[in-house]
Amino acid sequence: MFKSANVSMMSRLTHQLFVGPALLAAVFMTYQTNVHAQAAPATPAAKAKPAYFNIGRNATPAEVAAWDIDVRPDFKGLPAGSGSVAKGQDLWEKQCASCHGTFGESNEVFTPIAGGTSKEDMKTGRVASLKSDKQPQRTTLMKVATVSTLWDYIYRAMPWNAPRTLSVDETYALVAFILNLGEVVPDDFVLSNKNIAEVQAKMPNRNGMTQKHGLWTVKGAPDVKNVACMSNCAQHVAIGSVLPDYARNAHNNLAEQNREYGPYRGVDTTKPPLAALPAGGMMMVSTTSAAAKTVGPADLFKKENCSACHAPAARLVGPSIADVANKYKGVANAQAMLEKKVKAGGAGVWGAIPMPAQNQLSDANNKILVEWMLNGGK
């Protein structure tokens, strides 16, 4: 067992902003080894083998590399590569503009990325409009302090419907285009691991990140406090997947506080939790394996992030399931036509916001989803 001070140390390490998985694993394994070495009795048998013998194994280099993709503000972890503003613009129009707008201005799905910064901000490293009411919306380039944050987030999480599909060079190109939108770099700029530090020196809000909080250093004081219960305390607290009754609605109804779009929406905390999750009975074919498992089309709808844009009966980013069913009711070739549209993407039928191509869908899953929507989600 860890001593309380050591648990505190490990807890703080896990909350450090720029500690990568590989570094954290190394610290933990070193600490665990030291604890075991100290705890083992000084006997010949103990010297012959570790206190905990033949339990677990070291992570392979490939396993560590798969997780260790973080890029720090000092650019440790940044892979070699490059990408031009022009290449980034092409990628943006194909994979990003549908949600973020042609010039990063969209406020229909996500907040704007560019805008609100000036040449003077690039000199001072402080965005003046953050302290003014003249700028109604806080854009990404107004707030972000490090260009490594842009690179890291885009590489690990974008595009929304297919994260981790961008190459290193494509990520450099997209970051270059975003910086060009904010006039941080010129139109002919090529961003690379060799010149990214020079770009960091021009970031409009590079001096705007505070370090005055307890979790910045291992010795820092936490910014939360807790008082131990001394009387009438619960004898047993069951750890489960739902909040206790007294805490469920402590911050009022979450369903009224969340955005109306996205893959997950706030649960109605004024009502008791579900006794069991809804069950399904359709067949979903795995997109990563030839094996198949039985799940409902509603689960497939969520898994493929369709629910990020389509609600059951209300318009979000795209039409509702009910609207689609009503529009194509009685249309003979609706199934085949919509299967092609889902795969290829498109715009204009339901408004100005285009639907990205869903190339990751297998033909079998595509058929299930379209059939389910045409039946009104039943």
BAFIPA-876882 format. One line per 2 residues: their letters; for each residue x, y, z of C-alpha. Coordinates in steps of 0.02 Angstrom, whole numbers, plus 50000, padded with zeros to 5 digits. Layout:
BEGIN
A) X/Y/Z; ...
! end
This chain:
BEGIN
MF) 50000/50000/50000; 50059/50177/49966
KS) 50083/50296/50109; 49966/50446/50104
AN) 50106/50566/50057; 50157/50454/49913
VS) 49977/50439/49852; 49968/50628/49853
MM) 50128/50636/49752; 50064/50513/49623
SR) 49895/50600/49615; 49978/50766/49578
LT) 50090/50688/49447; 49938/50623/49355
HQ) 49865/50798/49351; 50020/50885/49283
LF) 49973/50970/49121; 50115/50907/49014
VG) 50166/50739/49091; 50156/50608/48952
PA) 50094/50429/48977; 50266/50353/48952
LL) 50346/50470/49081; 50208/50438/49207
AA) 50222/50250/49181; 50410/50260/49208
VF) 50389/50359/49369; 50258/50237/49434
MT) 50361/50083/49391; 50517/50158/49471
YQ) 50419/50202/49628; 50337/50031/49635
TN) 50505/49945/49617; 50577/50049/49760
VH) 50428/50009/49873; 50442/49824/49838
AQ) 50629/49827/49868; 50605/49913/50036
AA) 50461/49799/50088; 50546/49634/50046
PA) 50620/49542/50196; 50808/49526/50201
TP) 50814/49337/50177; 50906/49232/50048
AA) 50739/49183/49968; 50688/49364/49949
KA) 50854/49406/49866; 50829/49266/49741
KP) 50670/49337/49666; 50562/49496/49681
AY) 50426/49508/49814; 50294/49500/49676
FN) 50358/49372/49554; 50289/49336/49381
IG) 50146/49462/49391; 50123/49572/49237
RN) 50255/49624/49112; 50340/49780/49047
AT) 50248/49872/48907; 50324/49841/48736
PA) 50400/49989/48641; 50255/49979/48517
EV) 50126/49988/48658; 50212/50138/48736
AA) 50227/50225/48567; 50041/50203/48534
WD) 49998/50304/48689; 50147/50420/48701
ID) 50091/50548/48570; 50081/50704/48678
VR) 50175/50859/48622; 50238/50974/48759
PD) 50255/51164/48749; 50444/51141/48733
FK) 50403/51029/48583; 50468/50871/48662
GL) 50372/50730/48577; 50343/50827/48416
PA) 50375/50714/48266; 50476/50772/48117
GS) 50375/50833/47969; 50309/50985/47877
GS) 50155/51055/47793; 50112/51211/47694
VA) 49970/51335/47715; 49909/51289/47539
KG) 49902/51103/47579; 49814/51144/47742
QD) 49682/51244/47650; 49643/51096/47537
LW) 49627/50979/47686; 49522/51106/47780
EK) 49394/51121/47641; 49378/50932/47627
QC) 49377/50880/47810; 49355/51031/47924
AS) 49249/51167/47844; 49086/51070/47865
CH) 49095/51101/48052; 49213/51250/48071
GT) 49169/51356/47920; 49275/51398/47768
FG) 49375/51527/47866; 49359/51453/48040
ES) 49214/51570/48076; 49075/51445/48110
NE) 48971/51473/48264; 48831/51353/48214
VF) 48918/51195/48271; 49077/51253/48359
TP) 49144/51420/48419; 49254/51516/48295
IA) 49438/51469/48282; 49512/51630/48210
GG) 49478/51814/48244; 49496/51937/48386
TS) 49687/51950/48378; 49799/52087/48310
KE) 49978/52122/48258; 50002/52212/48423
DM) 49948/52055/48516; 50085/51958/48427
KT) 50212/52084/48493; 50153/52081/48673
GR) 50095/51901/48685; 49934/51960/48768
VA) 49767/51969/48676; 49695/52140/48717
SL) 49518/52095/48662; 49506/51966/48802
KS) 49485/52114/48919; 49363/52207/48808
DK) 49177/52193/48771; 49208/52237/48588
QP) 49245/52055/48544; 49083/51958/48572
QR) 49157/51783/48548; 49315/51708/48620
TT) 49401/51619/48476; 49530/51479/48489
LM) 49676/51589/48435; 49627/51719/48565
KV) 49641/51592/48706; 49771/51462/48661
AT) 49945/51501/48727; 50051/51367/48643
VS) 50054/51311/48462; 50094/51136/48527
TL) 49916/51131/48595; 49845/51155/48421
WD) 49960/51023/48347; 49929/50896/48485
YI) 49739/50914/48487; 49718/50907/48298
YR) 49830/50754/48283; 49745/50654/48420
AM) 49563/50707/48403; 49522/50769/48228
PW) 49425/50752/48118; 49276/50729/48232
NA) 49205/50577/48144; 49374/50492/48115
PR) 49504/50543/48246; 49687/50489/48228
TL) 49671/50474/48039; 49777/50627/47996
SV) 49959/50601/47954; 50099/50701/48036
DE) 50123/50809/47881; 49935/50838/47864
TY) 49931/50898/48044; 50072/51021/48012
AL) 49977/51086/47860; 49815/51112/47954
VA) 49902/51202/48097; 49989/51313/47968
FI) 49821/51355/47887; 49742/51399/48056
LN) 49889/51511/48098; 49873/51592/47927
LG) 49689/51628/47962; 49747/51723/48115
EV) 49883/51812/48013; 50018/51735/48121
VP) 50108/51662/47968; 50104/51717/47783
DD) 50014/51630/47640; 50170/51543/47575
FV) 50226/51478/47745; 50279/51297/47773
LS) 50268/51243/47955; 50389/51109/48014
NK) 50469/51039/48171; 50620/51148/48130
NI) 50532/51317/48131; 50385/51288/48249
AE) 50480/51368/48395; 50493/51528/48293
VQ) 50305/51525/48267; 50278/51501/48454
AK) 50364/51668/48482; 50225/51750/48380
MP) 50074/51668/48463; 49954/51809/48511
NR) 49916/51743/48686; 50081/51657/48725
NG) 50100/51755/48887; 49920/51731/48938
MT) 49934/51561/49024; 49938/51568/49213
QK) 50051/51457/49316; 49984/51517/49483
HG) 49888/51364/49536; 49923/51217/49649
LW) 49938/51081/49519; 50074/51168/49419
TV) 50212/51094/49529; 50224/50936/49633
KG) 50244/51041/49792; 50097/51154/49751
AP) 49944/51159/49863; 49784/51088/49787
DV) 49646/51210/49743; 49510/51105/49827
KN) 49486/51056/50008; 49387/50921/50095
VA) 49334/50901/50275; 49320/50724/50342
CM) 49151/50672/50410; 49156/50663/50600
SN) 48977/50616/50648; 48825/50528/50572
CA) 48934/50466/50431; 48884/50334/50305
QH) 48948/50164/50360; 48965/50102/50182
VA) 48973/50192/50015; 48937/50084/49864
IG) 49040/50125/49711; 48932/50112/49556
SV) 48892/50193/49391; 48762/50316/49457
LP) 48768/50463/49576; 48689/50446/49747
DY) 48516/50525/49763; 48576/50674/49863
AR) 48703/50722/49729; 48609/50678/49570
NA) 48524/50847/49550; 48643/50950/49657
HN) 48683/51068/49514; 48507/51071/49442
NL) 48450/50981/49286; 48598/50939/49175
AE) 48484/50913/49025; 48447/51100/49024
QN) 48630/51151/49036; 48706/51054/48890
RE) 48717/51100/48707; 48582/51033/48594
YG) 48706/50942/48484; 48850/50821/48508
PY) 48863/50633/48536; 48816/50644/48720
RG) 48684/50752/48801; 48649/50791/48981
VD) 48538/50668/49073; 48378/50731/49153
TT) 48435/50732/49334; 48262/50776/49398
KP) 48212/50597/49361; 48281/50437/49439
PL) 48416/50343/49341; 48369/50206/49220
AA) 48359/50034/49298; 48437/49959/49141
LP) 48500/50016/48972; 48383/49992/48823
AG) 48415/49826/48736; 48427/49797/48549
GM) 48417/49648/48436; 48490/49696/48266
MM) 48655/49637/48196; 48801/49759/48185
VS) 48952/49709/48081; 49116/49765/48156
TT) 49215/49889/48050; 49379/49825/48120
SA) 49349/49639/48121; 49259/49506/48020
AA) 49172/49451/48180; 48995/49512/48211
KT) 48904/49547/48373; 48723/49579/48413
VG) 48682/49759/48460; 48541/49876/48417
PA) 48546/50004/48276; 48522/50140/48407
DL) 48689/50090/48483; 48770/50090/48311
FK) 48695/50264/48283; 48785/50326/48439
KE) 48945/50230/48405; 48964/50310/48234
NC) 48928/50484/48309; 48771/50505/48201
SA) 48685/50572/48358; 48805/50718/48356
CH) 48703/50796/48216; 48537/50702/48212
AP) 48413/50697/48356; 48257/50586/48363
AA) 48127/50723/48337; 48213/50894/48339
RL) 48328/50975/48213; 48508/50995/48272
VG) 48651/51018/48150; 48558/50907/48027
PS) 48379/50844/48009; 48297/50737/48142
IA) 48265/50552/48118; 48079/50589/48109
DV) 48105/50720/47972; 48206/50600/47866
AN) 48075/50463/47885; 47934/50582/47837
KY) 48025/50657/47688; 48064/50490/47607
KG) 47907/50396/47658; 47843/50301/47506
VA) 47996/50343/47398; 48041/50180/47310
NA) 48229/50203/47295; 48254/50296/47461
QA) 48359/50158/47540; 48487/50146/47400
ML) 48491/50335/47372; 48524/50376/47555
EK) 48655/50241/47573; 48753/50327/47434
KV) 48727/50499/47514; 48789/50440/47683
KA) 48947/50370/47605; 48983/50518/47491
GG) 48920/50662/47599; 48830/50812/47527
AG) 48738/50976/47558; 48588/51077/47504
VW) 48442/50962/47541; 48425/51007/47724
GA) 48515/51174/47732; 48684/51255/47710
IP) 48784/51146/47829; 48854/50997/47731
MP) 48861/50819/47795; 49039/50748/47793
AQ) 49068/50586/47698; 49055/50433/47811
NQ) 49187/50327/47725; 49225/50232/47884
LS) 49055/50145/47879; 49047/49968/47814
DA) 48912/49934/47683; 48820/49822/47807
NN) 48817/49953/47945; 48768/50088/47820
KI) 48619/49984/47765; 48565/49955/47946
LV) 48574/50140/47992; 48480/50203/47838
EW) 48344/50071/47857; 48325/50114/48042
ML) 48310/50302/48006; 48185/50274/47866
NG) 48080/50178/47992; 48083/50326/48111
GK) 48214/50251/48227; 48110/50096/48263
! end
